[in-house]
């Protein structure tokens, strides 16, 4: 992560331990061993609410079936928040960053949907400087897409179990719409800064 204010998009594939990757997949997607039930059945331990996503509505007014769970918002925290807090904690500890604030934390689950649309409309989570941590719970299609200010695609990142995508929150982005498998991510919006060197203030 750059020490200055330059825009950045960075991918980390070996940061979150494998045991946590499996734990998060089990908590969010669940698994079943019941005879005759497909392995793709979603049986979560986390409570989800259904969401009508107006940023993915097609020309006929249809949208993918999506669900969300709020881990943290201005209204409070979920009982599951502490378990998922390991994601920003590990990231900040690994790169000697000070975590000032978690603005929001959410889990998103999108079911496969056949559409010509590739992604949700470009957006930013907050209209001011912040950092986004996007953790992919499972392998899936539906790349995360980044855009410039003219809303032209500048980069795509493929969902991969255990992958942590970290980027400047002022960059316009949109989640991909999966066609084959459920797409699940844990999203943190945070404020953080580099630790001050001896003799320096945090502001530099």
MIMI-677377 format. One record per atom (N, C-alpha, C): residue in three letters; atom name; x, z, y. Coordinates in Angstrom, 3 decimals, padded with zeros to 6 digits. Atoms other than C-alpha are relative to their C-alpha. Example, Ala and Ser with C-alpha at 12.3 -4.5 7.8 and 13.67 -1.06 7.14 Angstrom:
2
   rest   atom          u          w          v
    ALA      N    000.890    000.000   -001.190
    ALA     CA    012.300    007.800   -004.500
    ALA      C    000.900    000.000    001.200
    SER      N   -000.820   -000.060   -001.190
    SER     CA    013.670    007.140   -001.060
    SER      C   -000.770    000.730    001.090
// end
This chain:
204
   rest   atom          u          w          v
    UNK      N    000.847    000.000   -001.191
    UNK     CA    000.000    000.000    000.000
    UNK      C    000.881    000.000    001.239
    UNK      N   -000.851    000.078   -001.179
    UNK     CA    001.533   -001.019    003.353
    UNK      C   -000.078    001.257    000.846
    UNK      N   -000.043   -001.182   -000.856
    UNK     CA    002.633    001.776    005.650
    UNK      C   -000.592   -000.307    001.364
    UNK      N    000.562    000.358   -001.297
    UNK     CA    001.447   -000.191    008.694
    UNK      C   -001.476   -000.359   -000.162
    UNK      N    001.434    000.301    000.016
    UNK     CA   -002.011   -001.503    009.529
    UNK      C   -000.301   -001.426   -000.447
    UNK      N    000.245    001.359    000.447
    UNK     CA   -001.610   -004.964    007.973
    UNK      C   -001.043   -000.008   -001.113
    UNK      N    001.028    000.122    001.025
    UNK     CA   -004.440   -006.183    005.760
    UNK      C    000.667   -000.182   -001.358
    UNK      N   -000.620    000.040    001.317
    UNK     CA   -003.725   -005.821    002.062
    UNK      C   -001.051   -000.048   -001.095
    UNK      N    000.783    000.032    001.233
    UNK     CA   -005.181   -006.524   -001.381
    UNK      C    001.002    000.203   -001.115
    UNK      N   -000.981   -000.297    001.031
    UNK     CA   -003.329   -004.916   -004.282
    UNK      C   -000.700    000.403   -001.304
    UNK      N    000.562   -000.252    001.325
    UNK     CA   -003.993   -004.679   -008.027
    UNK      C    000.958    000.877   -000.792
    UNK      N   -000.794   -000.907    000.822
    UNK     CA   -002.790   -001.854   -010.304
    UNK      C   -000.621    000.049   -001.394
    UNK      N    000.515    000.035    001.367
    UNK     CA   -003.155   -002.238   -014.065
    UNK      C    000.490    001.153   -000.876
    UNK      N   -000.587   -001.051    000.837
    UNK     CA   -001.167    000.764   -015.291
    UNK      C   -000.054    001.369    000.654
    UNK      N    000.030   -001.245   -000.756
    UNK     CA   -002.143    003.541   -012.907
    UNK      C   -000.912    001.053   -000.632
    UNK      N    000.961   -000.937    000.569
    UNK     CA   -005.184    005.123   -014.561
    UNK      C    000.298    000.156   -001.494
    UNK      N   -000.353   -000.216    001.412
    UNK     CA   -004.284    006.728   -017.947
    UNK      C   -001.077   -000.534   -000.949
    UNK      N    000.920    000.598    000.957
    UNK     CA   -005.846    005.194   -021.032
    UNK      C   -001.096    000.970   -000.437
    UNK      N    001.026   -000.957    000.427
    UNK     CA   -007.640    008.404   -021.994
    UNK      C   -001.113    000.099    001.042
    UNK      N    001.024   -000.014   -001.037
    UNK     CA   -009.422    008.376   -018.623
    UNK      C   -000.805   -001.297   -000.010
    UNK      N    000.712    001.268    000.112
    UNK     CA   -010.273    004.704   -019.019
    UNK      C   -001.092    000.094   -001.066
    UNK      N    000.975   -000.128    001.088
    UNK     CA   -011.988    005.483   -022.324
    UNK      C   -001.096    000.992    000.354
    UNK      N    000.980   -001.011   -000.390
    UNK     CA   -013.685    008.565   -020.916
    UNK      C   -001.022   -000.585    000.979
    UNK      N    000.909    000.587   -000.980
    UNK     CA   -015.134    006.655   -017.955
    UNK      C   -000.930   -001.021   -000.646
    UNK      N    000.840    000.983    000.693
    UNK     CA   -016.357    003.856   -020.211
    UNK      C   -001.081    000.690   -000.829
    UNK      N    000.961   -000.742    000.812
    UNK     CA   -018.037    006.385   -022.489
    UNK      C   -001.079    000.636    000.870
    UNK      N    000.958   -000.665   -000.878
    UNK     CA   -019.675    008.270   -019.610
    UNK      C   -000.973   -000.985    000.649
    UNK      N    000.827    000.933   -000.766
    UNK     CA   -020.967    005.192   -017.812
    UNK      C   -000.742   -000.990   -000.906
    UNK      N    000.611    001.006    000.863
    UNK     CA   -021.606    002.597   -020.513
    UNK      C   -000.516    000.588   -001.297
    UNK      N    000.388   -000.625    001.250
    UNK     CA   -021.899    004.909   -023.508
    UNK      C    000.281   -000.918   -001.178
    UNK      N   -000.088    000.846    001.198
    UNK     CA   -021.832    003.643   -027.054
    UNK      C   -000.926    000.590   -001.047
    UNK      N    000.904   -000.471    001.028
    UNK     CA   -024.097    003.879   -030.041
    UNK      C    000.501   -000.449   -001.361
    UNK      N   -000.397    000.333    001.357
    UNK     CA   -023.388    003.931   -033.753
    UNK      C   -001.215   -000.123   -000.903
    UNK      N    001.224    000.115    000.781
    UNK     CA   -027.024    003.665   -034.821
    UNK      C   -000.058   -001.352   -000.700
    UNK      N    000.058    001.227    000.787
    UNK     CA   -027.481    001.095   -037.555
    UNK      C   -001.040   -000.959    000.566
    UNK      N    000.918    001.027   -000.457
    UNK     CA   -029.031   -002.143   -036.403
    UNK      C   -000.099   -000.152    001.500
    UNK      N    000.035    000.112   -001.457
    UNK     CA   -028.481   -001.534   -032.686
    UNK      C    001.278   -000.672    000.473
    UNK      N   -001.194    000.739   -000.424
    UNK     CA   -026.094   -003.998   -030.999
    UNK      C    000.986    000.896    000.752
    UNK      N   -001.044   -000.763   -000.687
    UNK     CA   -022.788   -002.695   -029.682
    UNK      C   -000.124   -000.071    001.513
    UNK      N    000.101    000.181   -001.445
    UNK     CA   -023.695   -003.998   -026.217
    UNK      C   -001.100    000.847    000.628
    UNK      N    001.009   -000.895   -000.555
    UNK     CA   -026.514   -001.478   -025.837
    UNK      C    000.671    001.002    000.934
    UNK      N   -000.543   -000.948   -000.975
    UNK     CA   -025.855    000.631   -022.721
    UNK      C   -000.713    001.332   -000.171
    UNK      N    000.566   -001.321    000.251
    UNK     CA   -026.366    004.339   -023.364
    UNK      C    000.782    001.014    000.844
    UNK      N   -000.843   -000.787   -000.901
    UNK     CA   -024.957    006.126   -020.308
    UNK      C   -000.309    001.494   -000.010
    UNK      N    000.171   -001.428   -000.250
    UNK     CA   -024.421    009.827   -019.738
    UNK      C   -000.193    000.279    001.484
    UNK      N    000.198   -000.098   -001.446
    UNK     CA   -024.569    009.197   -015.992
    UNK      C   -001.391   -000.528    000.339
    UNK      N    001.345    000.406   -000.372
    UNK     CA   -028.001    008.946   -014.384
    UNK      C    000.076   -001.154    001.005
    UNK      N    000.006    001.168   -000.877
    UNK     CA   -028.665    005.553   -012.786
    UNK      C   -001.372   -000.190    000.634
    UNK      N    001.222    000.448   -000.647
    UNK     CA   -031.250    004.305   -010.328
    UNK      C    000.065   -001.522    000.137
    UNK      N    000.052    001.448   -000.119
    UNK     CA   -032.376    000.702   -010.226
    UNK      C    000.084   -000.394    001.478
    UNK      N   -000.207    000.440   -001.381
    UNK     CA   -031.423   -001.260   -007.115
    UNK      C   -000.373   -001.459    000.151
    UNK      N    000.272    001.395   -000.356
    UNK     CA   -032.850   -004.411   -005.583
    UNK      C    001.062   -000.416    000.994
    UNK      N   -001.147    000.364   -000.817
    UNK     CA   -029.755   -006.077   -004.192
    UNK      C   -000.320   -001.242    000.825
    UNK      N    000.420    001.123   -000.825
    UNK     CA   -030.813   -008.236   -001.262
    UNK      C    001.154   -000.914    000.402
    UNK      N   -001.131    000.868   -000.295
    UNK     CA   -027.282   -009.611   -000.837
    UNK      C    000.290   -000.975   -001.134
    UNK      N   -000.201    000.925    001.119
    UNK     CA   -027.631   -011.503   -004.129
    UNK      C   -001.271   -000.757   -000.347
    UNK      N    001.270    000.691    000.244
    UNK     CA   -031.116   -013.002   -003.785
    UNK      C    000.211   -001.511    000.043
    UNK      N   -000.143    001.450    000.017
    UNK     CA   -031.293   -016.677   -004.756
    UNK      C   -001.136   -000.653    000.795
    UNK      N    000.983    000.740   -000.799
    UNK     CA   -033.460   -019.393   -003.198
    UNK      C   -001.436    000.279   -000.424
    UNK      N    001.339   -000.289    000.500
    UNK     CA   -036.412   -018.325   -005.344
    UNK      C   -000.355    001.485    000.115
    UNK      N    000.286   -001.412   -000.219
    UNK     CA   -036.221   -014.676   -004.302
    UNK      C    000.367    000.908   -001.151
    UNK      N   -000.402   -000.794    001.155
    UNK     CA   -034.684   -013.478   -007.577
    UNK      C    001.401    000.568    000.200
    UNK      N   -001.303   -000.651   -000.121
    UNK     CA   -031.745   -011.121   -007.880
    UNK      C    000.386    000.612   -001.337
    UNK      N   -000.436   -000.640    001.249
    UNK     CA   -029.624   -009.643   -010.704
    UNK      C   -000.572    001.406   -000.127
    UNK      N    000.404   -001.373    000.257
    UNK     CA   -030.768   -006.415   -012.324
    UNK      C    001.227    000.885    000.165
    UNK      N   -001.153   -000.854   -000.243
    UNK     CA   -028.430   -003.763   -010.959
    UNK      C   -000.432    001.461    000.141
    UNK      N    000.244   -001.441   -000.022
    UNK     CA   -028.146    000.025   -011.066
    UNK      C    001.151    000.683    000.733
    UNK      N   -001.047   -000.721   -000.720
    UNK     CA   -026.236    002.607   -009.087
    UNK      C   -000.124    001.501   -000.222
    UNK      N   -000.049   -001.457    000.021
    UNK     CA   -025.208    006.247   -009.139
    UNK      C    000.884    000.424    001.162
    UNK      N   -000.760   -000.465   -001.155
    UNK     CA   -024.068    007.996   -005.954
    UNK      C    000.818    001.226   -000.396
    UNK      N   -000.895   -001.131    000.288
    UNK     CA   -021.035    010.189   -006.624
    UNK      C    000.191    000.887    001.220
    UNK      N   -000.151   -000.764   -001.237
    UNK     CA   -020.612    011.190   -002.987
    UNK      C   -000.529   -000.819    001.168
    UNK      N    000.499    000.598   -001.238
    UNK     CA   -022.358    010.474    000.284
    UNK      C   -000.051    001.094    001.050
    UNK      N    000.129   -001.010   -001.062
    UNK     CA   -023.018    012.228    003.570
    UNK      C   -000.976    001.094   -000.397
    UNK      N    001.012   -000.977    000.424
    UNK     CA   -025.889    014.004    001.800
    UNK      C    000.516    000.995   -001.033
    UNK      N   -000.518   -000.913    001.005
    UNK     CA   -023.696    015.609   -000.875
    UNK      C    000.685   -000.731   -001.135
    UNK      N   -000.739    000.553    001.127
    UNK     CA   -021.978    015.073   -004.202
    UNK      C   -000.783    000.133   -001.301
    UNK      N    000.589   -000.029    001.327
    UNK     CA   -023.112    014.310   -007.742
    UNK      C    000.733    001.022   -000.877
    UNK      N   -000.647   -000.911    000.953
    UNK     CA   -022.390    016.681   -010.629
    UNK      C    001.144   -000.704   -000.727
    UNK      N   -001.048    000.772    000.665
    UNK     CA   -020.174    013.877   -011.967
    UNK      C    001.190   -000.295    000.917
    UNK      N   -001.030    000.395   -000.970
    UNK     CA   -018.054    013.590   -008.823
    UNK      C    001.394    000.465   -000.391
    UNK      N   -001.331   -000.537    000.310
    UNK     CA   -015.195    015.845   -009.941
    UNK      C    000.709   -000.804   -001.079
    UNK      N   -000.612    000.784    001.073
    UNK     CA   -014.620    013.777   -013.087
    UNK      C    000.585   -001.308    000.526
    UNK      N   -000.449    001.290   -000.511
    UNK     CA   -014.293    010.537   -011.144
    UNK      C    000.949    000.133    001.183
    UNK      N   -000.943   -000.241   -001.097
    UNK     CA   -012.302    012.106   -008.301
    UNK      C    001.442   -000.223   -000.442
    UNK      N   -001.346    000.267    000.506
    UNK     CA   -009.278    011.628   -010.558
    UNK      C    000.515   -001.361    000.457
    UNK      N   -000.433    001.352   -000.393
    UNK     CA   -009.204    007.968   -009.479
    UNK      C    000.728    000.023    001.343
    UNK      N   -000.755   -000.051   -001.262
    UNK     CA   -008.332    008.518   -005.776
    UNK      C    001.130    001.016   -000.027
    UNK      N   -001.063   -001.007    000.064
    UNK     CA   -006.311    011.608   -006.624
    UNK      C    001.263   -000.584   -000.624
    UNK      N   -001.152    000.612    000.667
    UNK     CA   -004.057    009.697   -009.014
    UNK      C    000.645   -001.047    000.903
    UNK      N   -000.546    001.035   -000.873
    UNK     CA   -003.686    006.810   -006.584
    UNK      C    000.810    000.614    001.145
    UNK      N   -000.687   -000.600   -001.149
    UNK     CA   -002.755    008.997   -003.600
    UNK      C    001.252    000.757   -000.435
    UNK      N   -001.168   -000.721    000.498
    UNK     CA   -000.402    011.171   -005.640
    UNK      C    001.118   -000.963   -000.385
    UNK      N   -001.002    000.961    000.466
    UNK     CA    001.365    008.135   -007.118
    UNK      C    000.743   -000.657    001.151
    UNK      N   -000.622    000.696   -001.130
    UNK     CA    002.080    006.633   -003.693
    UNK      C    000.215    000.913    001.196
    UNK      N   -000.318   -001.013   -001.007
    UNK     CA    002.610    009.877   -001.751
    UNK      C   -000.845   -000.186    001.263
    UNK      N    000.951    000.129   -001.094
    UNK     CA   -000.472    009.426    000.392
    UNK      C   -000.804    001.282    000.132
    UNK      N    000.875   -001.146   -000.251
    UNK     CA   -002.557    012.130    001.976
    UNK      C   -001.441   -000.505    000.095
    UNK      N    001.406    000.377    000.000
    UNK     CA   -006.259    011.774    001.211
    UNK      C   -000.724    000.843    001.044
    UNK      N    000.651   -000.723   -001.096
    UNK     CA   -008.027    012.704    004.435
    UNK      C   -001.486    000.222   -000.259
    UNK      N    001.455   -000.106    000.168
    UNK     CA   -011.624    011.994    003.495
    UNK      C   -000.496   -001.068   -000.964
    UNK      N    000.728    000.977    000.802
    UNK     CA   -013.843    010.320    000.942
    UNK      C   -001.312   -000.281    000.727
    UNK      N    001.178    000.374   -000.779
    UNK     CA   -016.446    008.473    002.953
    UNK      C   -001.215   -000.189   -000.906
    UNK      N    001.083    000.251    000.953
    UNK     CA   -018.517    007.412   -000.039
    UNK      C    000.606   -000.318   -001.361
    UNK      N   -000.428    000.329    001.361
    UNK     CA   -018.234    007.043   -003.808
    UNK      C   -001.245   -000.332   -000.814
    UNK      N    001.186    000.461    000.718
    UNK     CA   -020.608    005.102   -006.029
    UNK      C    000.422   -000.694   -001.295
    UNK      N   -000.171    000.779    001.224
    UNK     CA   -020.910    003.612   -009.510
    UNK      C   -001.038   -001.116    000.035
    UNK      N    000.912    001.139    000.032
    UNK     CA   -022.417    000.132   -009.791
    UNK      C    000.033   -000.637   -001.383
    UNK      N    000.137    000.671    001.289
    UNK     CA   -023.679   -001.521   -012.951
    UNK      C   -000.915   -001.203    000.180
    UNK      N    000.776    001.230   -000.132
    UNK     CA   -024.857   -005.140   -012.924
    UNK      C   -000.148   -000.630   -001.380
    UNK      N    000.251    000.627    001.291
    UNK     CA   -026.477   -006.714   -015.969
    UNK      C    000.203   -001.510    000.101
    UNK      N   -000.199    001.452   -000.009
    UNK     CA   -025.722   -010.320   -016.971
    UNK      C   -001.238   -000.720    000.526
    UNK      N    001.104    000.713   -000.648
    UNK     CA   -027.818   -012.793   -015.018
    UNK      C    000.389   -001.463    000.156
    UNK      N   -000.280    001.427   -000.075
    UNK     CA   -028.005   -016.570   -015.260
    UNK      C   -000.455   -000.555    001.354
    UNK      N    000.259    000.527   -001.334
    UNK     CA   -027.747   -018.013   -011.763
    UNK      C    001.159   -000.882    000.409
    UNK      N   -001.083    000.839   -000.513
    UNK     CA   -025.763   -020.618   -009.896
    UNK      C    000.853    000.751    001.011
    UNK      N   -000.782   -000.801   -000.936
    UNK     CA   -024.630   -017.939   -007.467
    UNK      C    001.176    000.648   -000.725
    UNK      N   -001.198   -000.571    000.609
    UNK     CA   -021.112   -016.699   -008.159
    UNK      C    000.240    001.445    000.427
    UNK      N   -000.323   -001.328   -000.515
    UNK     CA   -021.043   -013.553   -006.045
    UNK      C   -001.044    000.453    001.014
    UNK      N    000.831   -000.562   -001.051
    UNK     CA   -022.867   -011.268   -003.663
    UNK      C    000.493   -000.497    001.359
    UNK      N   -000.393    000.455   -001.331
    UNK     CA   -022.827   -012.116    000.025
    UNK      C    001.156    000.847    000.547
    UNK      N   -001.134   -000.741   -000.579
    UNK     CA   -019.638   -011.150    001.923
    UNK      C   -000.473    001.165    000.867
    UNK      N    000.371   -001.186   -000.757
    UNK     CA   -019.786   -007.675    003.423
    UNK      C    001.201    000.931    000.133
    UNK      N   -000.930   -001.130   -000.038
    UNK     CA   -017.784   -004.604    004.424
    UNK      C   -000.841    001.256   -000.159
    UNK      N    000.765   -001.224    000.268
    UNK     CA   -018.801   -001.084    003.411
    UNK      C   -000.215    000.824    001.265
    UNK      N    000.075   -000.738   -001.264
    UNK     CA   -018.080    000.498    006.807
    UNK      C    000.594   -000.867    001.103
    UNK      N   -000.459    000.884   -001.079
    UNK     CA   -017.532   -001.141    010.214
    UNK      C    001.258    000.497    000.722
    UNK      N   -001.242   -000.499   -000.603
    UNK     CA   -014.215    000.623    010.848
    UNK      C    001.068    000.097   -001.085
    UNK      N   -001.136    000.020    000.925
    UNK     CA   -010.784    000.945    009.251
    UNK      C   -000.153    001.052   -001.098
    UNK      N    000.014   -000.894    001.150
    UNK     CA   -010.783    002.471    005.769
    UNK      C    000.623   -000.743   -001.174
    UNK      N   -000.578    000.598    001.197
    UNK     CA   -009.394    001.819    002.297
    UNK      C   -001.027    000.058   -001.124
    UNK      N    000.927    000.069    001.128
    UNK     CA   -011.443    000.725   -000.709
    UNK      C    000.788    000.079   -001.305
    UNK      N   -000.518   -000.065    001.368
    UNK     CA   -010.573    001.744   -004.271
    UNK      C   -001.116   -000.462   -000.916
    UNK      N    001.006    000.548    000.903
    UNK     CA   -012.462   -000.354   -006.803
    UNK      C    000.563    000.046   -001.415
    UNK      N   -000.465   -000.175    001.378
    UNK     CA   -012.041    000.731   -010.415
    UNK      C   -000.926   -000.745   -000.953
    UNK      N    000.796    000.760    000.967
    UNK     CA   -013.182   -001.604   -013.205
    UNK      C   -000.119    000.790   -001.302
    UNK      N    000.264   -000.807    001.188
    UNK     CA   -014.790    000.296   -016.070
    UNK      C    000.153   -000.812   -001.277
    UNK      N   -000.030    000.829    001.211
    UNK     CA   -014.896   -002.649   -018.491
    UNK      C    000.470   -001.411    000.330
    UNK      N   -000.279    001.424   -000.144
    UNK     CA   -013.733   -006.197   -019.070
    UNK      C   -001.318   -000.716    000.246
    UNK      N    001.235    000.728   -000.289
    UNK     CA   -016.288   -008.549   -017.584
    UNK      C    000.321   -001.270    000.771
    UNK      N   -000.123    001.125   -000.912
    UNK     CA   -016.812   -011.846   -015.858
    UNK      C   -000.617    000.425    001.330
    UNK      N    000.500   -000.367   -001.318
    UNK     CA   -017.805   -011.873   -012.213
    UNK      C    001.102    000.569    000.858
    UNK      N   -001.145   -000.448   -000.792
    UNK     CA   -014.665   -011.726   -010.092
    UNK      C   -000.415    000.624    001.326
    UNK      N    000.131   -000.488   -001.370
    UNK     CA   -014.407   -009.672   -006.911
    UNK      C    000.623   -001.061    000.903
    UNK      N   -000.427    001.116   -000.847
    UNK     CA   -014.106   -012.270   -004.154
    UNK      C    000.254    000.501    001.422
    UNK      N   -000.358   -000.366   -001.371
    UNK     CA   -012.386   -011.866   -000.772
    UNK      C   -000.110   -001.209    000.917
    UNK      N    000.256    001.064   -000.962
    UNK     CA   -013.113   -013.858    002.372
    UNK      C    000.745    000.269    001.311
    UNK      N   -000.522   -000.177   -001.349
    UNK     CA   -011.543   -014.491    005.748
    UNK      C   -001.165    000.154    000.970
    UNK      N    001.061   -000.230   -000.985
    UNK     CA   -013.480   -014.062    008.977
    UNK      C   -000.961   -001.172    000.104
    UNK      N    000.888    001.170    000.022
    UNK     CA   -014.893   -017.563    008.574
    UNK      C   -000.822   -000.060   -001.285
    UNK      N    000.710   -000.130    001.275
    UNK     CA   -016.304   -016.433    005.193
    UNK      C    000.457   -001.045   -001.026
    UNK      N   -000.610    000.883    000.989
    UNK     CA   -013.970   -018.759    003.286
    UNK      C    000.735    000.844   -001.033
    UNK      N   -000.641   -000.775    001.068
    UNK     CA   -012.668   -017.540   -000.084
    UNK      C    001.525   -000.055    000.151
    UNK      N   -001.460   -000.063   -000.111
    UNK     CA   -009.054   -016.352    000.129
    UNK      C    000.656    000.557   -001.263
    UNK      N   -000.579   -000.560    001.226
    UNK     CA   -008.585   -014.502   -003.178
    UNK      C   -001.118    000.504   -000.904
    UNK      N    000.929   -000.556    000.976
    UNK     CA   -010.353   -013.441   -006.367
    UNK      C    000.770    000.906   -000.950
    UNK      N   -000.606   -000.925    000.962
    UNK     CA   -009.649   -010.554   -008.739
    UNK      C   -000.948    000.161   -001.179
    UNK      N    000.805   -000.061    001.219
    UNK     CA   -010.861   -010.501   -012.337
    UNK      C   -000.217    001.438   -000.456
    UNK      N    000.255   -001.337    000.549
    UNK     CA   -012.562   -007.345   -013.697
    UNK      C    000.721    000.189   -001.331
    UNK      N   -000.727   -000.315    001.225
    UNK     CA   -010.426   -005.728   -016.388
    UNK      C   -000.029    001.513   -000.184
    UNK      N    000.099   -001.438    000.245
    UNK     CA   -010.903   -002.334   -018.003
    UNK      C    001.287    000.714    000.412
    UNK      N   -001.143   -000.785   -000.432
    UNK     CA   -008.626    000.212   -016.334
    UNK      C    000.675   -000.506    001.256
    UNK      N   -000.617    000.583   -001.198
    UNK     CA   -007.711   -002.050   -013.419
    UNK      C   -000.517    000.698    001.254
    UNK      N    000.358   -000.590   -001.292
    UNK     CA   -007.667   -000.472   -009.956
    UNK      C    000.349   -000.999    001.090
    UNK      N   -000.162    000.925   -001.115
    UNK     CA   -008.146   -002.803   -007.008
    UNK      C   -000.078    000.805    001.287
    UNK      N   -000.071   -000.757   -001.254
    UNK     CA   -007.116   -001.339   -003.646
    UNK      C    000.138   -000.993    001.144
    UNK      N   -000.076    000.967   -001.096
    UNK     CA   -007.748   -003.161   -000.393
    UNK      C   -000.484    000.578    001.319
    UNK      N    000.403   -000.324   -001.367
    UNK     CA   -008.231   -002.938    003.331
    UNK      C   -001.508   -000.196    000.115
    UNK      N    001.450    000.052   -000.040
    UNK     CA   -011.893   -002.122    003.834
    UNK      C   -000.582   -000.890    001.073
    UNK      N    000.511    000.905   -001.029
    UNK     CA   -012.154   -004.401    006.861
    UNK      C   -000.024   -001.451   -000.480
    UNK      N    000.041    001.348    000.556
    UNK     CA   -011.695   -007.467    004.614
    UNK      C   -001.380   -000.246   -000.613
    UNK      N    001.290    000.339    000.594
    UNK     CA   -014.985   -009.148    003.765
    UNK      C    000.171   -000.294   -001.486
    UNK      N   -000.084    000.171    001.449
    UNK     CA   -015.648   -009.087    000.039
    UNK      C   -001.402   -000.032   -000.600
    UNK      N    001.275    000.038    000.701
    UNK     CA   -018.393   -009.620   -002.515
    UNK      C    000.226    000.109   -001.490
    UNK      N   -000.112   -000.163    001.445
    UNK     CA   -018.870   -008.563   -006.114
    UNK      C   -000.506   -001.237   -000.720
    UNK      N    000.437    001.138    000.792
    UNK     CA   -019.152   -011.276   -008.727
    UNK      C   -001.247    000.323   -000.812
    UNK      N    001.205   -000.162    000.812
    UNK     CA   -022.383   -011.811   -010.647
    UNK      C    000.336   -000.379   -001.438
    UNK      N   -000.384    000.296    001.389
    UNK     CA   -021.729   -011.533   -014.416
    UNK      C   -001.031   -000.875   -000.701
    UNK      N    000.878    000.874    000.777
    UNK     CA   -023.128   -014.160   -016.752
    UNK      C    000.000    000.385   -001.483
    UNK      N   -000.145   -000.286    001.435
    UNK     CA   -021.913   -012.784   -020.139
    UNK      C   -000.185    001.471   -000.339
    UNK      N   -000.017   -001.425    000.345
    UNK     CA   -021.438   -009.003   -020.078
    UNK      C   -000.331    000.849    001.220
    UNK      N    000.210   -000.895   -001.135
    UNK     CA   -022.429   -006.018   -017.932
    UNK      C    001.303    000.174    000.793
    UNK      N   -001.151   -000.205   -000.888
    UNK     CA   -020.103   -005.543   -014.975
    UNK      C   -000.146    001.359    000.651
    UNK      N    000.114   -001.363   -000.507
    UNK     CA   -019.384   -001.941   -014.049
    UNK      C    001.244    000.374    000.787
    UNK      N   -001.110   -000.418   -000.858
    UNK     CA   -017.229   -000.602   -011.213
    UNK      C   -000.293    001.370    000.597
    UNK      N    000.091   -001.244   -000.765
    UNK     CA   -016.539    002.728   -009.533
    UNK      C    000.644   -000.286    001.347
    UNK      N   -000.436    000.369   -001.340
    UNK     CA   -016.197    002.312   -005.785
    UNK      C    000.217    001.251    000.859
    UNK      N   -000.316   -001.070   -000.949
    UNK     CA   -014.464    004.760   -003.436
    UNK      C    000.364   -000.614    001.341
    UNK      N   -000.428    000.326   -001.360
    UNK     CA   -014.260    004.323    000.338
    UNK      C    000.687    001.243    000.548
    UNK      N   -000.770   -001.184   -000.391
    UNK     CA   -011.523    006.609    001.628
    UNK      C    000.764   -000.222    001.302
    UNK      N   -000.958   -000.004   -001.106
    UNK     CA   -009.392    007.501    004.621
    UNK      C    001.252    000.694   -000.513
    UNK      N   -001.243   -000.589    000.470
    UNK     CA   -005.746    008.136    003.777
    UNK      C    001.143   -000.479    000.881
    UNK      N   -001.182    000.425   -000.747
    UNK     CA   -002.304    007.925    005.339
    UNK      C    001.252    000.468   -000.723
    UNK      N   -001.268   -000.348    000.631
    UNK     CA    001.335    008.147    004.332
    UNK      C    000.439    001.396    000.421
    UNK      N   -000.553   -001.305   -000.341
    UNK     CA    003.018    011.526    004.189
    UNK      C    001.076   -000.161    001.068
    UNK      N   -000.997    000.067   -001.067
    UNK     CA    005.123    012.221    007.249
    UNK      C    001.377    000.351   -000.548
    UNK      N   -001.378   -000.311    000.360
    UNK     CA    008.874    012.148    006.788
    UNK      C    000.414    001.290    000.706
    UNK      N   -000.465   -001.230   -000.664
    UNK     CA    010.744    015.389    007.648
    UNK      C    000.320   -000.248    001.456
    UNK      N   -000.252    000.119   -001.422
    UNK     CA    010.732    015.830    011.386
    UNK      C   -000.965   -000.915    000.713
    UNK      N    000.983    000.878   -000.600
    UNK     CA    007.875    013.369    011.926
    UNK      C   -001.391    000.609   -000.105
    UNK      N    001.402   -000.411    000.109
    UNK     CA    004.217    013.985    012.612
    UNK      C   -000.708   -000.989   -000.913
    UNK      N    000.757    000.881    000.880
    UNK     CA    001.546    012.453    010.357
    UNK      C   -000.347   -001.301    000.691
    UNK      N    000.348    001.199   -000.745
    UNK     CA    000.743    009.983    013.104
    UNK      C    001.213   -000.892    000.219
    UNK      N   -001.211    000.793   -000.155
    UNK     CA    004.344    008.777    013.095
    UNK      C    000.658    000.252    001.332
// end
